Amino acid sequence: MRYQPQFVYVHHWRQYDLVMWDNRQMMHRVRRFDESEIRDMRRTTVAGDAPTVAQVEAA
């Protein structure tokens, strides 16, 4: 699958940054990183399967 550069977001990390995304609406992939740096990744799941606002508007 090809991507469109205008929809690509690359985060340049700074101390105390927090990045969140919705797996239902986004393609994502990992990039290489310095394994000597601490990474703290946590997953949250929101209950329900209701459509998002964009999905409702598109219907």
PQR file of N, CA, C, O and H, with PARSE charges and radii, in Angstrom:
ATOM      1  N   MET A   1       0.839  -1.175   0.000 -0.4000 1.5000
ATOM      2  CA  MET A   1       0.000   0.000   0.000 -0.0000 2.0000
ATOM      3  C   MET A   1       0.890   1.246   0.000  0.5500 1.7000
ATOM      4  O   MET A   1       1.841   1.343   0.776 -0.5500 1.4000
ATOM      5  N   ARG A   2       0.578   2.161  -0.850 -0.4000 1.5000
ATOM      6  CA  ARG A   2       1.346   3.409  -0.928 -0.0000 2.0000
ATOM      7  C   ARG A   2       0.767   4.439   0.019  0.5500 1.7000
ATOM      8  O   ARG A   2      -0.420   4.402   0.346 -0.5500 1.4000
ATOM      9  H   ARG A   2      -0.195   2.082  -1.480  0.4000 1.0000
ATOM     10  N   TYR A   3       1.587   5.332   0.445 -0.4000 1.5000
ATOM     11  CA  TYR A   3       1.128   6.404   1.317 -0.0000 2.0000
ATOM     12  C   TYR A   3       1.179   7.721   0.568  0.5500 1.7000
ATOM     13  O   TYR A   3       1.864   7.838  -0.448 -0.5500 1.4000
ATOM     14  H   TYR A   3       2.551   5.363   0.179  0.4000 1.0000
ATOM     15  N   GLN A   4       0.459   8.709   1.065 -0.4000 1.5000
ATOM     16  CA  GLN A   4       0.463  10.040   0.482 -0.0000 2.0000
ATOM     17  C   GLN A   4       1.212  10.969   1.445  0.5500 1.7000
ATOM     18  O   GLN A   4       0.789  11.151   2.587 -0.5500 1.4000
ATOM     19  H   GLN A   4      -0.097   8.614   1.890  0.4000 1.0000
ATOM     20  N   PRO A   5       2.308  11.546   0.991 -0.5600 1.5000
ATOM     21  CA  PRO A   5       3.162  12.344   1.884  0.2800 2.0000
ATOM     22  C   PRO A   5       2.415  13.437   2.652  0.5500 1.7000
ATOM     23  O   PRO A   5       2.799  13.762   3.776 -0.5500 1.4000
ATOM     24  N   GLN A   6       1.376  14.000   2.082 -0.4000 1.5000
ATOM     25  CA  GLN A   6       0.656  15.073   2.789 -0.0000 2.0000
ATOM     26  C   GLN A   6      -0.076  14.563   4.032  0.5500 1.7000
ATOM     27  O   GLN A   6      -0.523  15.360   4.857 -0.5500 1.4000
ATOM     28  H   GLN A   6       1.064  13.736   1.170  0.4000 1.0000
ATOM     29  N   PHE A   7      -0.203  13.237   4.171 -0.4000 1.5000
ATOM     30  CA  PHE A   7      -0.869  12.662   5.332 -0.0000 2.0000
ATOM     31  C   PHE A   7       0.100  11.976   6.298  0.5500 1.7000
ATOM     32  O   PHE A   7      -0.331  11.280   7.217 -0.5500 1.4000
ATOM     33  H   PHE A   7       0.160  12.590   3.501  0.4000 1.0000
ATOM     34  N   VAL A   8       1.383  12.164   6.097 -0.4000 1.5000
ATOM     35  CA  VAL A   8       2.390  11.536   6.950 -0.0000 2.0000
ATOM     36  C   VAL A   8       2.780  12.492   8.073  0.5500 1.7000
ATOM     37  O   VAL A   8       3.077  13.663   7.838 -0.5500 1.4000
ATOM     38  H   VAL A   8       1.734  12.728   5.350  0.4000 1.0000
ATOM     39  N   TYR A   9       2.772  11.971   9.291 -0.4000 1.5000
ATOM     40  CA  TYR A   9       3.215  12.748  10.443 -0.0000 2.0000
ATOM     41  C   TYR A   9       4.432  12.056  11.044  0.5500 1.7000
ATOM     42  O   TYR A   9       4.394  10.860  11.333 -0.5500 1.4000
ATOM     43  H   TYR A   9       2.531  11.019   9.482  0.4000 1.0000
ATOM     44  N   VAL A  10       5.503  12.806  11.231 -0.4000 1.5000
ATOM     45  CA  VAL A  10       6.707  12.292  11.888 -0.0000 2.0000
ATOM     46  C   VAL A  10       6.917  13.148  13.129  0.5500 1.7000
ATOM     47  O   VAL A  10       6.996  14.374  13.049 -0.5500 1.4000
ATOM     48  H   VAL A  10       5.534  13.778  10.997  0.4000 1.0000
ATOM     49  N   HIS A  11       7.003  12.491  14.262 -0.4000 1.5000
ATOM     50  CA  HIS A  11       7.165  13.232  15.514 -0.0000 2.0000
ATOM     51  C   HIS A  11       8.638  13.338  15.862  0.5500 1.7000
ATOM     52  O   HIS A  11       9.371  12.350  15.814 -0.5500 1.4000
ATOM     53  H   HIS A  11       6.939  11.496  14.327  0.4000 1.0000
ATOM     54  N   HIS A  12       9.063  14.533  16.208 -0.4000 1.5000
ATOM     55  CA  HIS A  12      10.434  14.762  16.675 -0.0000 2.0000
ATOM     56  C   HIS A  12      10.352  14.909  18.195  0.5500 1.7000
ATOM     57  O   HIS A  12       9.926  15.939  18.717 -0.5500 1.4000
ATOM     58  H   HIS A  12       8.468  15.336  16.247  0.4000 1.0000
ATOM     59  N   TRP A  13      10.765  13.861  18.881 -0.4000 1.5000
ATOM     60  CA  TRP A  13      10.548  13.743  20.317 -0.0000 2.0000
ATOM     61  C   TRP A  13      11.325  14.758  21.143  0.5500 1.7000
ATOM     62  O   TRP A  13      12.483  15.070  20.868 -0.5500 1.4000
ATOM     63  H   TRP A  13      11.110  13.024  18.458  0.4000 1.0000
ATOM     64  N   ARG A  14      10.639  15.261  22.168 -0.4000 1.5000
ATOM     65  CA  ARG A  14      11.240  16.087  23.200 -0.0000 2.0000
ATOM     66  C   ARG A  14      10.798  15.518  24.540  0.5500 1.7000
ATOM     67  O   ARG A  14       9.806  14.792  24.611 -0.5500 1.4000
ATOM     68  H   ARG A  14       9.698  15.007  22.391  0.4000 1.0000
ATOM     69  N   GLN A  15      11.515  15.838  25.586 -0.4000 1.5000
ATOM     70  CA  GLN A  15      11.172  15.340  26.917 -0.0000 2.0000
ATOM     71  C   GLN A  15       9.740  15.727  27.268  0.5500 1.7000
ATOM     72  O   GLN A  15       9.310  16.849  27.003 -0.5500 1.4000
ATOM     73  H   GLN A  15      12.321  16.427  25.529  0.4000 1.0000
ATOM     74  N   TYR A  16       9.005  14.793  27.863 -0.4000 1.5000
ATOM     75  CA  TYR A  16       7.618  14.929  28.308 -0.0000 2.0000
ATOM     76  C   TYR A  16       6.589  14.886  27.189  0.5500 1.7000
ATOM     77  O   TYR A  16       5.413  15.141  27.446 -0.5500 1.4000
ATOM     78  H   TYR A  16       9.353  13.881  28.078  0.4000 1.0000
ATOM     79  N   ASP A  17       6.976  14.579  25.971 -0.4000 1.5000
ATOM     80  CA  ASP A  17       6.001  14.464  24.887 -0.0000 2.0000
ATOM     81  C   ASP A  17       5.085  13.267  25.111  0.5500 1.7000
ATOM     82  O   ASP A  17       5.484  12.254  25.686 -0.5500 1.4000
ATOM     83  H   ASP A  17       7.932  14.372  25.761  0.4000 1.0000
ATOM     84  N   LEU A  18       3.874  13.405  24.652 -0.4000 1.5000
ATOM     85  CA  LEU A  18       2.889  12.332  24.668 -0.0000 2.0000
ATOM     86  C   LEU A  18       2.215  12.321  23.300  0.5500 1.7000
ATOM     87  O   LEU A  18       1.703  13.346  22.851 -0.5500 1.4000
ATOM     88  H   LEU A  18       3.549  14.227  24.185  0.4000 1.0000
ATOM     89  N   VAL A  19       2.215  11.190  22.651 -0.4000 1.5000
ATOM     90  CA  VAL A  19       1.577  11.071  21.346 -0.0000 2.0000
ATOM     91  C   VAL A  19       0.495  10.009  21.444  0.5500 1.7000
ATOM     92  O   VAL A  19       0.723   8.920  21.971 -0.5500 1.4000
ATOM     93  H   VAL A  19       2.631  10.357  23.016  0.4000 1.0000
ATOM     94  N   MET A  20      -0.686  10.337  20.931 -0.4000 1.5000
ATOM     95  CA  MET A  20      -1.806   9.394  20.950 -0.0000 2.0000
ATOM     96  C   MET A  20      -2.379   9.294  19.536  0.5500 1.7000
ATOM     97  O   MET A  20      -2.372  10.261  18.774 -0.5500 1.4000
ATOM     98  H   MET A  20      -0.871  11.222  20.503  0.4000 1.0000
ATOM     99  N   TRP A  21      -2.875   8.098  19.208 -0.4000 1.5000
ATOM    100  CA  TRP A  21      -3.527   7.930  17.910 -0.0000 2.0000
ATOM    101  C   TRP A  21      -4.628   6.896  18.028  0.5500 1.7000
ATOM    102  O   TRP A  21      -4.662   6.108  18.973 -0.5500 1.4000
ATOM    103  H   TRP A  21      -2.881   7.313  19.827  0.4000 1.0000
ATOM    104  N   ASP A  22      -5.516   6.909  17.070 -0.4000 1.5000
ATOM    105  CA  ASP A  22      -6.641   5.985  17.026 -0.0000 2.0000
ATOM    106  C   ASP A  22      -6.332   4.921  15.981  0.5500 1.7000
ATOM    107  O   ASP A  22      -6.316   5.212  14.785 -0.5500 1.4000
ATOM    108  H   ASP A  22      -5.489   7.549  16.302  0.4000 1.0000
ATOM    109  N   ASN A  23      -6.088   3.701  16.420 -0.4000 1.5000
ATOM    110  CA  ASN A  23      -5.738   2.625  15.492 -0.0000 2.0000
ATOM    111  C   ASN A  23      -6.844   2.332  14.485  0.5500 1.7000
ATOM    112  O   ASN A  23      -6.578   1.765  13.425 -0.5500 1.4000
ATOM    113  H   ASN A  23      -6.101   3.465  17.391  0.4000 1.0000
ATOM    114  N   ARG A  24      -8.082   2.709  14.801 -0.4000 1.5000
ATOM    115  CA  ARG A  24      -9.178   2.461  13.867 -0.0000 2.0000
ATOM    116  C   ARG A  24      -9.129   3.403  12.676  0.5500 1.7000
ATOM    117  O   ARG A  24      -9.734   3.128  11.639 -0.5500 1.4000
ATOM    118  H   ARG A  24      -8.298   3.169  15.663  0.4000 1.0000
ATOM    119  N   GLN A  25      -8.416   4.507  12.817 -0.4000 1.5000
ATOM    120  CA  GLN A  25      -8.432   5.552  11.786 -0.0000 2.0000
ATOM    121  C   GLN A  25      -7.073   5.827  11.174  0.5500 1.7000
ATOM    122  O   GLN A  25      -6.945   6.724  10.341 -0.5500 1.4000
ATOM    123  H   GLN A  25      -7.924   4.730  13.658  0.4000 1.0000
ATOM    124  N   MET A  26      -6.073   5.088  11.562 -0.4000 1.5000
ATOM    125  CA  MET A  26      -4.724   5.479  11.179 -0.0000 2.0000
ATOM    126  C   MET A  26      -3.854   4.283  10.830  0.5500 1.7000
ATOM    127  O   MET A  26      -3.900   3.244  11.489 -0.5500 1.4000
ATOM    128  H   MET A  26      -6.178   4.359  12.238  0.4000 1.0000
ATOM    129  N   MET A  27      -3.074   4.448   9.796 -0.4000 1.5000
ATOM    130  CA  MET A  27      -2.023   3.481   9.497 -0.0000 2.0000
ATOM    131  C   MET A  27      -0.780   3.962  10.235  0.5500 1.7000
ATOM    132  O   MET A  27      -0.493   5.159  10.227 -0.5500 1.4000
ATOM    133  H   MET A  27      -3.036   5.292   9.260  0.4000 1.0000
ATOM    134  N   HIS A  28      -0.052   3.084  10.855 -0.4000 1.5000
ATOM    135  CA  HIS A  28       1.164   3.515  11.528 -0.0000 2.0000
ATOM    136  C   HIS A  28       2.211   2.416  11.442  0.5500 1.7000
ATOM    137  O   HIS A  28       1.903   1.244  11.225 -0.5500 1.4000
ATOM    138  H   HIS A  28      -0.285   2.112  10.861  0.4000 1.0000
ATOM    139  N   ARG A  29       3.443   2.829  11.618 -0.4000 1.5000
ATOM    140  CA  ARG A  29       4.549   1.880  11.593 -0.0000 2.0000
ATOM    141  C   ARG A  29       5.664   2.414  12.470  0.5500 1.7000
ATOM    142  O   ARG A  29       5.748   3.612  12.739 -0.5500 1.4000
ATOM    143  H   ARG A  29       3.693   3.781  11.794  0.4000 1.0000
ATOM    144  N   VAL A  30       6.501   1.521  12.900 -0.4000 1.5000
ATOM    145  CA  VAL A  30       7.623   1.915  13.741 -0.0000 2.0000
ATOM    146  C   VAL A  30       8.806   2.312  12.854  0.5500 1.7000
ATOM    147  O   VAL A  30       8.999   1.776  11.762 -0.5500 1.4000
ATOM    148  H   VAL A  30       6.433   0.548  12.681  0.4000 1.0000
ATOM    149  N   ARG A  31       9.565   3.238  13.345 -0.4000 1.5000
ATOM    150  CA  ARG A  31      10.805   3.630  12.678 -0.0000 2.0000
ATOM    151  C   ARG A  31      11.959   3.245  13.595  0.5500 1.7000
ATOM    152  O   ARG A  31      11.764   3.027  14.790 -0.5500 1.4000
ATOM    153  H   ARG A  31       9.409   3.673  14.232  0.4000 1.0000
ATOM    154  N   ARG A  32      13.135   3.163  13.043 -0.4000 1.5000
ATOM    155  CA  ARG A  32      14.308   2.839  13.867 -0.0000 2.0000
ATOM    156  C   ARG A  32      14.480   3.882  14.955  0.5500 1.7000
ATOM    157  O   ARG A  32      14.174   5.059  14.762 -0.5500 1.4000
ATOM    158  H   ARG A  32      13.293   3.340  12.072  0.4000 1.0000
ATOM    159  N   PHE A  33      14.969   3.440  16.087 -0.4000 1.5000
ATOM    160  CA  PHE A  33      15.189   4.356  17.200 -0.0000 2.0000
ATOM    161  C   PHE A  33      16.404   3.903  17.982  0.5500 1.7000
ATOM    162  O   PHE A  33      16.854   2.765  17.852 -0.5500 1.4000
ATOM    163  H   PHE A  33      15.218   2.484  16.244  0.4000 1.0000
ATOM    164  N   ASP A  34      16.925   4.795  18.787 -0.4000 1.5000
ATOM    165  CA  ASP A  34      18.100   4.525  19.607 -0.0000 2.0000
ATOM    166  C   ASP A  34      17.674   3.643  20.777  0.5500 1.7000
ATOM    167  O   ASP A  34      16.989   4.117  21.684 -0.5500 1.4000
ATOM    168  H   ASP A  34      16.560   5.720  18.892  0.4000 1.0000
ATOM    169  N   GLU A  35      18.060   2.397  20.774 -0.4000 1.5000
ATOM    170  CA  GLU A  35      17.629   1.453  21.806 -0.0000 2.0000
ATOM    171  C   GLU A  35      18.204   1.751  23.180  0.5500 1.7000
ATOM    172  O   GLU A  35      17.780   1.153  24.169 -0.5500 1.4000
ATOM    173  H   GLU A  35      18.617   2.012  20.038  0.4000 1.0000
ATOM    174  N   SER A  36      19.167   2.670  23.257 -0.4000 1.5000
ATOM    175  CA  SER A  36      19.687   3.057  24.564 -0.0000 2.0000
ATOM    176  C   SER A  36      18.759   4.076  25.244  0.5500 1.7000
ATOM    177  O   SER A  36      18.891   4.332  26.441 -0.5500 1.4000
ATOM    178  H   SER A  36      19.511   3.156  22.453  0.4000 1.0000
ATOM    179  N   GLU A  37      17.835   4.646  24.492 -0.4000 1.5000
ATOM    180  CA  GLU A  37      16.872   5.602  25.041 -0.0000 2.0000
ATOM    181  C   GLU A  37      15.696   4.849  25.661  0.5500 1.7000
ATOM    182  O   GLU A  37      15.306   3.786  25.178 -0.5500 1.4000
ATOM    183  H   GLU A  37      17.728   4.438  23.520  0.4000 1.0000
ATOM    184  N   ILE A  38      15.140   5.404  26.724 -0.4000 1.5000
ATOM    185  CA  ILE A  38      13.988   4.794  27.385 -0.0000 2.0000
ATOM    186  C   ILE A  38      12.734   5.055  26.553  0.5500 1.7000
ATOM    187  O   ILE A  38      12.485   6.179  26.116 -0.5500 1.4000
ATOM    188  H   ILE A  38      15.457   6.267  27.116  0.4000 1.0000
ATOM    189  N   ARG A  39      11.946   3.992  26.341 -0.4000 1.5000
ATOM    190  CA  ARG A  39      10.641   4.123  25.675 -0.0000 2.0000
ATOM    191  C   ARG A  39       9.578   3.577  26.620  0.5500 1.7000
ATOM    192  O   ARG A  39       9.722   2.485  27.169 -0.5500 1.4000
ATOM    193  H   ARG A  39      12.148   3.079  26.696  0.4000 1.0000
ATOM    194  N   ASP A  40       8.539   4.328  26.797 -0.4000 1.5000
ATOM    195  CA  ASP A  40       7.429   3.901  27.647 -0.0000 2.0000
ATOM    196  C   ASP A  40       6.171   3.965  26.792  0.5500 1.7000
ATOM    197  O   ASP A  40       5.643   5.045  26.527 -0.5500 1.4000
ATOM    198  H   ASP A  40       8.422   5.215  26.351  0.4000 1.0000
ATOM    199  N   MET A  41       5.697   2.803  26.365 -0.4000 1.5000
ATOM    200  CA  MET A  41       4.504   2.751  25.524 -0.0000 2.0000
ATOM    201  C   MET A  41       3.402   2.043  26.288  0.5500 1.7000
ATOM    202  O   MET A  41       3.618   0.980  26.871 -0.5500 1.4000
ATOM    203  H   MET A  41       6.125   1.926  26.581  0.4000 1.0000
ATOM    204  N   ARG A  42       2.224   2.637  26.280 -0.4000 1.5000
ATOM    205  CA  ARG A  42       1.072   2.067  26.971 -0.0000 2.0000
ATOM    206  C   ARG A  42      -0.110   2.062  26.031  0.5500 1.7000
ATOM    207  O   ARG A  42      -0.266   2.955  25.197 -0.5500 1.4000
ATOM    208  H   ARG A  42       2.048   3.500  25.806  0.4000 1.0000
ATOM    209  N   ARG A  43      -0.941   1.045  26.176 -0.4000 1.5000
ATOM    210  CA  ARG A  43      -2.100   0.916  25.304 -0.0000 2.0000
ATOM    211  C   ARG A  43      -3.375   1.133  26.120  0.5500 1.7000
ATOM    212  O   ARG A  43      -3.495   0.657  27.250 -0.5500 1.4000
ATOM    213  H   ARG A  43      -0.814   0.321  26.853  0.4000 1.0000
ATOM    214  N   THR A  44      -4.307   1.847  25.536 -0.4000 1.5000
ATOM    215  CA  THR A  44      -5.618   2.051  26.137 -0.0000 2.0000
ATOM    216  C   THR A  44      -6.657   1.651  25.113  0.5500 1.7000
ATOM    217  O   THR A  44      -6.535   1.981  23.934 -0.5500 1.4000
ATOM    218  H   THR A  44      -4.210   2.233  24.618  0.4000 1.0000
ATOM    219  N   THR A  45      -7.677   0.944  25.559 -0.4000 1.5000
ATOM    220  CA  THR A  45      -8.775   0.569  24.680 -0.0000 2.0000
ATOM    221  C   THR A  45     -10.050   1.182  25.232  0.5500 1.7000
ATOM    222  O   THR A  45     -10.378   1.010  26.406 -0.5500 1.4000
ATOM    223  H   THR A  45      -7.776   0.677  26.517  0.4000 1.0000
ATOM    224  N   VAL A  46     -10.757   1.890  24.384 -0.4000 1.5000
ATOM    225  CA  VAL A  46     -12.018   2.506  24.772 -0.0000 2.0000
ATOM    226  C   VAL A  46     -13.137   1.550  24.400  0.5500 1.7000
ATOM    227  O   VAL A  46     -13.187   1.059  23.272 -0.5500 1.4000
ATOM    228  H   VAL A  46     -10.491   2.030  23.430  0.4000 1.0000
ATOM    229  N   ALA A  47     -14.021   1.286  25.322 -0.4000 1.5000
ATOM    230  CA  ALA A  47     -15.117   0.349  25.080 -0.0000 2.0000
ATOM    231  C   ALA A  47     -16.068   0.901  24.025  0.5500 1.7000
ATOM    232  O   ALA A  47     -16.264   2.111  23.906 -0.5500 1.4000
ATOM    233  H   ALA A  47     -13.981   1.685  26.239  0.4000 1.0000
ATOM    234  N   GLY A  48     -16.644  -0.007  23.275 -0.4000 1.5000
ATOM    235  CA  GLY A  48     -17.652   0.382  22.301 -0.0000 2.0000
ATOM    236  C   GLY A  48     -17.157   0.252  20.878  0.5500 1.7000
ATOM    237  O   GLY A  48     -15.957   0.169  20.617 -0.5500 1.4000
ATOM    238  H   GLY A  48     -16.484  -0.990  23.371  0.4000 1.0000
ATOM    239  N   ASP A  49     -18.100   0.236  19.975 -0.4000 1.5000
ATOM    240  CA  ASP A  49     -17.754   0.137  18.556 -0.0000 2.0000
ATOM    241  C   ASP A  49     -18.544   1.144  17.741  0.5500 1.7000
ATOM    242  O   ASP A  49     -18.773   0.953  16.547 -0.5500 1.4000
ATOM    243  H   ASP A  49     -19.075   0.304  20.187  0.4000 1.0000
ATOM    244  N   ALA A  50     -18.961   2.223  18.402 -0.4000 1.5000
ATOM    245  CA  ALA A  50     -19.713   3.263  17.709 -0.0000 2.0000
ATOM    246  C   ALA A  50     -18.832   3.922  16.655  0.5500 1.7000
ATOM    247  O   ALA A  50     -17.621   4.040  16.844 -0.5500 1.4000
ATOM    248  H   ALA A  50     -18.776   2.379  19.372  0.4000 1.0000
ATOM    249  N   PRO A  51     -19.435   4.354  15.540 -0.5600 1.5000
ATOM    250  CA  PRO A  51     -18.638   4.995  14.498  0.2800 2.0000
ATOM    251  C   PRO A  51     -18.095   6.347  14.950  0.5500 1.7000
ATOM    252  O   PRO A  51     -18.653   6.996  15.835 -0.5500 1.4000
ATOM    253  N   THR A  52     -17.019   6.747  14.336 -0.4000 1.5000
ATOM    254  CA  THR A  52     -16.443   8.061  14.618 -0.0000 2.0000
ATOM    255  C   THR A  52     -17.282   9.139  13.937  0.5500 1.7000
ATOM    256  O   THR A  52     -18.141   8.826  13.113 -0.5500 1.4000
ATOM    257  H   THR A  52     -16.566   6.220  13.617  0.4000 1.0000
ATOM    258  N   VAL A  53     -17.043  10.393  14.273 -0.4000 1.5000
ATOM    259  CA  VAL A  53     -17.768  11.502  13.657 -0.0000 2.0000
ATOM    260  C   VAL A  53     -17.600  11.494  12.150  0.5500 1.7000
ATOM    261  O   VAL A  53     -18.568  11.682  11.413 -0.5500 1.4000
ATOM    262  H   VAL A  53     -16.345  10.647  14.942  0.4000 1.0000
ATOM    263  N   ALA A  54     -16.372  11.277  11.684 -0.4000 1.5000
ATOM    264  CA  ALA A  54     -16.117  11.274  10.240 -0.0000 2.0000
ATOM    265  C   ALA A  54     -16.897  10.152   9.545  0.5500 1.7000
ATOM    266  O   ALA A  54     -17.397  10.345   8.437 -0.5500 1.4000
ATOM    267  H   ALA A  54     -15.585  11.124  12.282  0.4000 1.0000
ATOM    268  N   GLN A  55     -17.003   9.003  10.176 -0.4000 1.5000
ATOM    269  CA  GLN A  55     -17.739   7.888   9.577 -0.0000 2.0000
ATOM    270  C   GLN A  55     -19.231   8.207   9.498  0.5500 1.7000
ATOM    271  O   GLN A  55     -19.890   7.844   8.523 -0.5500 1.4000
ATOM    272  H   GLN A  55     -16.597   8.846  11.076  0.4000 1.0000
ATOM    273  N   VAL A  56     -19.762   8.874  10.503 -0.4000 1.5000
ATOM    274  CA  VAL A  56     -21.177   9.251  10.494 -0.0000 2.0000
ATOM    275  C   VAL A  56     -21.430  10.251   9.379  0.5500 1.7000
ATOM    276  O   VAL A  56     -22.403  10.123   8.636 -0.5500 1.4000
ATOM    277  H   VAL A  56     -19.226   9.169  11.294  0.4000 1.0000
ATOM    278  N   GLU A  57     -20.554  11.253   9.258 -0.4000 1.5000
ATOM    279  CA  GLU A  57     -20.726  12.273   8.219 -0.0000 2.0000
ATOM    280  C   GLU A  57     -20.603  11.708   6.816  0.5500 1.7000
ATOM    281  O   GLU A  57     -21.257  12.193   5.892 -0.5500 1.4000
ATOM    282  H   GLU A  57     -19.764  11.357   9.861  0.4000 1.0000
ATOM    283  N   ALA A  58     -19.772  10.690   6.645 -0.4000 1.5000
ATOM    284  CA  ALA A  58     -19.560  10.094   5.318 -0.0000 2.0000
ATOM    285  C   ALA A  58     -20.719   9.186   4.902  0.5500 1.7000
ATOM    286  O   ALA A  58     -20.901   8.913   3.715 -0.5500 1.4000
ATOM    287  H   ALA A  58     -19.241  10.296   7.395  0.4000 1.0000
ATOM    288  N   ALA A  59     -21.488   8.728   5.864 -0.4000 1.5000
ATOM    289  CA  ALA A  59     -22.585   7.770   5.562 -0.0000 2.0000
ATOM    290  C   ALA A  59     -23.766   8.441   4.906  0.5500 1.7000
ATOM    291  O   ALA A  59     -24.757   7.779   4.594 -0.5500 1.4000
ATOM    292  H   ALA A  59     -21.340   8.950   6.827  0.4000 1.0000
TER
END
